[in-house]
Amino acid sequence: MLDIEKELSRLYDLRIERIYPVKNYYVIETPEGNKILKNMNFSPERIMFVHGAKEHLYNNGFKNIDRYLCTKENKPYIFINDECYIVTEGIEGRECDMNRTEDVIRASKALAMLHKASKGYVPPENSLVRDDLGKMPVYFNKRLEEIKRAKKIAQRDGGKFDYLILKYIDYFYELGQDALNKINRSKYNEIVEKSRMEKSFCHHDYSHCNILCGERETWVINFDFCSFEIKIYDVANLLRRKLRKCNWDVKEAKVIMDAYTSIEPITQEEFEVMKIMLQFPQKFWRVINKYYNSRRSKRGKSFMCRFNEVIEEIEYQKKFLMEFNFENMI
């Protein structure tokens, strides 16, 4: 701890009063307010891409973000004992509550403002760019192959949980295959090219814990996974997280769509691709993939609970996909 405090004092213009650990980061108390010190598993080049993205947002008017503090040498990262760290401002606010309509609306509008401000981003030289544009069909195909692999393992192992998986796996595989076929027939590639020309990016981890609600303002933090991607990736992710909490109620989706499109438009072609993303059995793939890639000793009841959640959603999701149409939402 003394080494960290010494290095921080040397590298930043900070008057440090105290440093203490919280979860997976440190809080730095200073007379000018709290700062956050976080160990990063990224290269400096990757940090430069994220730093550039945040500065681009800030300069374009989206200022409610956890900007990296730069050192006296104007670097957004430091090395302490050969490990890479970043420092950000401490932000006061509670995590977004996806069960509160007001919070959902705030999160939707903040996301739209983020996407609007992201346009025109040119990464710094020598930064490590993350570009996911055009890769969605590849990811779909890879995950379908992993579902097929899981089926073979389940047939071989023949345990109680394996039989339960085999009961439903063909349904989810066909659902995913249909989604892949649809995206290949859609305007996906045109949407990708539009996004590439706009030079816009996504947060890529837009979850409740990365959305902080203050008394009047909404903050977005932890851009660690931000990348060039079509904006509806984030919108679909936000929808999915909310819909799983309300039995895929289409009225709740309407709340998100209305809030988002009051700031940033969504075309019919983008909407159709987003609907395909919501059809793909993402949670089913994640649960069984993790199960078969975990040690047997770590396969506990949590897998059964999560799998049952997926099964319980089937009929709700079917109904939702029938009602979730561009004419009803936009």
PyMOL commands that set and color helices and strands:
alter all, ss='L'
color gray80, all
select helices_A, chain A and resi 2-11+44-59+101-118+136-157+160-185+188-198+208-210+232-243+250-261+268-279+282-292+296-298+301-312+314-323+326-329
alter helices_A, ss='H'
color red, helices_A
select strands_A, chain A and resi 18-22+25-29+35-40+78-80+83-89+94-95+201-202+211-213+218-220+227-228
alter strands_A, ss='S'
color yellow, strands_A
deselect
rebuild
show_as cartoon
